[in-house]
Amino acid sequence: MWMRGVGEAEFASGLSTSTQLAFWILTHLGNPYGLLAVVLLLYASGSKLGVTPQYALCVLACGLIAVGVTIGLKHYFLLARPPTSYRGGYGFPSGHAFGATVFWGAIGILSARQGRRARVAGAICVILTVAASRVIIGVHYIIDVIVGMTLGASVLLVAVTLPTLARRHGASSPTRVSLNVLFAGAILSNSTATLFAPGRSELYMTLGIALAVSAALCRQDRSFIPGFRSRSFPPPTVAIIILAASGGLVMTLYQAQLNGLMLTLCGSGLTGGWLWFATIVRT
């Protein structure tokens, strides 16, 4: 088994209770699902903070990618948390470090130019604080948070450079192209993660969100999907596709033995999926 600790777990266990409590509070600045909720607030009122709705959607897409990649990698590598951790499950990579890097980094870089340096500096401080807190409270090794931050920085780099690339290739709306690509990445990462972790209900929820937003974007710009702009599907074909997909999803949920809450989350994901499908097949 890969031994990835360098003594940080023992160091963390020797810290005072008050120190660990303080960092336990600070670690919630990187909670992926809490950050997704904040993104929705930014979409509604972020213009007052210099964050346009388009940039808020960009942050949302990056966050959804972070959830899929994190869960997929955790269930691929199957590397346990430190033995002193109060949480179970797998620890590599750190989802909090990944999510904090994507969210706070995007807020600092993608917001209005005025005061951007101060926001970027503040974002770096928050990211490093979250990363340190995951080690100090004993739920991750240092390598877990380093890889998490690296993955987050990679996704953020793609998000930042996409508009420039789209503009160089003559796109009339670089931001729209970037959003379509990022949400396609969110759909791909979360759907792939379900292959490794079919029982993780949050994947169905985030996949549903990605599909629903992608449906709204495609409805505004059908030309992004080649062949769907003027193509219609006969009712029998649509019925066969829906029946086949429904059968596969029902079998997956049955095998996963989900409880009521998980079924609710999965239901929200499936609703987004059907919305996406209904949108792209309509003429």
C-alpha positions in Angstrom: 0.0 0.0 0.0 1.2 3.5 -0.8 2.4 5.2 2.4 1.9 8.9 1.7 2.2 10.4 5.2 5.3 12.3 6.4 4.3 12.6 10.1 1.6 15.2 9.7 -1.1 13.0 11.3 1.0 12.7 14.5 1.7 16.4 14.5 -2.0 17.2 14.1 -3.0 14.9 16.9 -0.7 16.8 19.3 -2.3 20.2 18.7 -4.6 21.7 21.3 -8.3 21.2 21.1 -8.9 24.9 20.6 -6.6 25.0 17.7 -8.2 22.1 16.0 -11.7 23.6 16.7 -10.6 26.9 15.0 -9.4 25.1 11.9 -12.4 22.8 11.9 -14.5 26.0 11.5 -12.2 27.5 8.9 -12.2 24.2 6.8 -15.9 24.9 5.9 -14.6 27.7 3.6 -13.8 24.8 1.2 -17.0 22.7 1.6 -17.8 21.8 -2.0 -21.6 21.7 -1.5 -21.7 24.9 0.5 -19.7 26.6 -2.2 -22.1 25.4 -4.8 -24.9 27.1 -2.9 -22.9 30.3 -2.7 -22.5 30.2 -6.5 -26.3 30.3 -6.9 -26.4 33.4 -4.7 -23.6 34.9 -6.8 -25.6 34.2 -9.9 -28.6 36.0 -8.5 -26.8 39.0 -6.9 -23.2 38.7 -7.9 -23.2 41.8 -10.1 -23.0 43.9 -6.9 -19.7 42.2 -6.1 -18.3 42.5 -9.6 -19.3 38.9 -10.6 -21.5 38.7 -13.7 -24.0 35.9 -14.2 -21.8 34.5 -16.9 -18.8 34.3 -14.6 -21.0 32.8 -11.9 -22.0 30.0 -14.2 -18.3 29.5 -15.1 -17.6 29.1 -11.4 -20.6 26.7 -11.1 -19.3 24.5 -14.0 -15.8 24.4 -12.4 -17.3 23.4 -9.1 -19.3 20.6 -10.7 -16.2 19.3 -12.4 -14.4 19.4 -9.0 -17.1 17.1 -7.5 -17.0 14.6 -10.3 -13.2 14.5 -10.5 -12.7 14.2 -6.7 -15.2 11.4 -6.2 -14.0 9.6 -9.3 -10.4 9.7 -8.2 -11.1 8.8 -4.6 -12.9 5.6 -5.7 -10.3 4.8 -8.3 -7.3 5.0 -6.0 -9.1 3.9 -2.8 -6.5 5.5 -0.5 -7.7 5.8 3.1 -7.6 8.9 5.3 -5.0 9.1 8.2 -5.7 6.6 11.0 -6.4 9.5 13.3 -9.2 10.9 11.1 -12.7 11.2 12.6 -14.1 10.8 9.1 -14.3 7.6 7.1 -14.1 7.0 3.4 -11.2 7.8 1.1 -8.8 10.7 1.3 -7.0 11.2 -2.0 -7.4 13.8 -3.3 -8.8 16.4 -1.0 -12.2 17.6 -2.3 -12.1 20.7 0.0 -8.7 21.8 -1.4 -9.9 21.2 -4.9 -13.2 23.1 -4.4 -11.6 26.0 -2.5 -9.0 26.5 -5.2 -11.6 26.5 -8.0 -14.2 28.7 -6.2 -12.1 31.3 -4.4 -9.5 31.3 -7.3 -12.3 32.0 -9.8 -13.8 34.7 -7.6 -10.5 36.4 -7.5 -9.6 36.1 -11.1 -12.9 36.3 -13.0 -14.4 39.2 -11.1 -14.2 42.9 -12.1 -10.7 44.3 -12.8 -11.0 46.9 -10.1 -9.5 45.6 -6.9 -8.5 42.2 -8.5 -5.1 42.0 -7.0 -6.5 42.3 -3.5 -9.1 39.7 -4.3 -6.5 37.3 -5.7 -4.3 37.7 -2.6 -7.3 37.1 -0.4 -8.3 34.0 -2.4 -4.8 32.6 -2.1 -4.9 33.1 1.7 -8.3 31.3 1.9 -7.1 28.4 -0.3 -4.0 27.9 1.8 -6.0 28.1 5.0 -8.4 25.5 3.8 -5.6 23.2 2.7 -3.8 23.6 6.0 -7.0 23.0 8.0 -7.6 19.6 6.3 -4.2 18.4 7.6 -4.5 20.1 11.0 -7.9 18.5 11.8 -6.4 15.2 10.7 -8.6 14.2 7.8 -5.9 14.4 5.0 -2.3 14.0 4.4 -0.3 16.8 2.9 -0.1 15.1 -0.5 -3.9 14.9 -0.6 -4.3 18.7 -0.4 -1.4 19.4 -2.7 -2.9 17.3 -5.4 -6.3 18.8 -4.7 -5.0 22.3 -5.1 -3.1 21.3 -8.3 -6.2 19.8 -9.9 -8.2 22.9 -8.9 -5.6 25.2 -10.4 -5.6 23.1 -13.6 -9.4 23.4 -14.0 -9.2 27.2 -13.2 -6.5 27.6 -15.8 -8.7 26.0 -18.5 -11.6 28.2 -17.5 -9.5 31.3 -17.7 -7.9 30.5 -21.1 -11.0 29.2 -22.9 -12.4 32.6 -23.8 -9.1 33.7 -25.3 -8.8 30.5 -27.4 -12.4 30.8 -28.5 -11.8 34.5 -29.5 -8.7 33.5 -31.5 -10.8 31.0 -33.5 -13.4 33.6 -34.4 -16.1 32.8 -31.9 -18.8 35.5 -31.8 -19.5 34.8 -28.2 -16.3 33.5 -26.4 -18.0 33.4 -23.0 -20.9 31.3 -24.3 -18.5 28.8 -26.0 -16.5 28.6 -22.8 -19.6 27.8 -20.7 -20.7 25.1 -23.1 -17.2 23.5 -23.0 -17.0 23.7 -19.2 -20.5 22.2 -18.6 -19.7 19.5 -21.1 -16.7 18.8 -19.0 -18.9 18.7 -15.9 -21.2 16.2 -17.5 -18.3 14.0 -18.6 -16.5 14.1 -15.2 -19.6 13.3 -13.2 -21.0 10.6 -15.5 -17.5 9.0 -15.6 -17.3 9.1 -11.8 -20.6 7.1 -11.5 -18.8 4.2 -13.1 -16.4 4.1 -10.1 -18.9 5.2 -7.4 -22.5 4.4 -8.5 -23.8 4.7 -5.0 -22.7 8.3 -4.5 -25.9 10.2 -4.8 -24.3 13.6 -5.0 -23.0 12.6 -8.4 -26.5 12.3 -9.8 -27.4 15.6 -8.3 -24.4 17.5 -9.8 -24.8 15.6 -13.1 -28.5 16.8 -13.1 -27.5 20.4 -12.5 -24.9 20.2 -15.3 -27.4 18.7 -17.7 -30.1 21.3 -16.8 -27.8 24.3 -17.2 -26.4 22.8 -20.4 -30.0 22.4 -21.7 -30.7 26.1 -21.0 -27.5 27.1 -22.8 -28.2 24.9 -25.8 -31.7 26.2 -26.0 -30.4 29.7 -26.4 -27.8 28.6 -29.0 -28.8 25.3 -30.8 -26.0 25.7 -33.3 -23.5 24.6 -30.6 -24.7 21.0 -31.0 -24.0 19.9 -34.6 -27.0 18.2 -36.2 -29.6 19.1 -33.6 -30.4 22.6 -35.0 -32.7 21.3 -37.7 -33.0 17.6 -36.8 -36.1 16.0 -35.2 -36.5 12.5 -33.8 -39.6 10.4 -34.6 -41.7 9.5 -31.5 -40.8 5.8 -31.6 -37.1 6.6 -31.5 -37.5 9.0 -28.5 -39.6 6.4 -26.7 -37.0 3.6 -27.2 -34.2 5.9 -26.0 -36.2 7.0 -22.9 -37.2 3.4 -22.0 -33.6 2.1 -22.4 -32.1 4.9 -20.4 -34.8 4.6 -17.7 -34.2 0.8 -17.4 -30.5 1.3 -17.0 -30.9 4.0 -14.4 -33.5 2.1 -12.4 -31.2 -1.0 -12.3 -28.3 1.3 -11.1 -30.4 2.8 -8.3 -31.7 -0.7 -7.3 -28.2 -2.2 -7.1 -26.9 0.8 -5.1 -29.7 0.2 -2.5 -30.3 3.9 -1.9 -32.2 5.4 1.0 -34.8 8.1 0.8 -32.5 11.1 0.8 -30.2 9.6 -1.8 -33.2 8.8 -4.0 -34.4 12.4 -3.7 -31.0 13.7 -4.8 -30.9 11.1 -7.6 -34.4 12.2 -8.6 -33.2 15.8 -9.0 -30.4 14.6 -11.2 -32.6 12.5 -13.4 -35.0 15.5 -13.8 -32.1 17.6 -15.1 -31.2 14.8 -17.4 -34.7 14.5 -18.9 -34.8 18.3 -19.2 -31.6 18.2 -21.2 -32.8 15.4 -23.4 -36.2 17.0 -24.0 -34.5 20.3 -25.0 -32.0 19.0 -27.5 -34.4 16.7 -29.3 -37.0 19.3 -29.9 -37.1 21.4 -33.0 
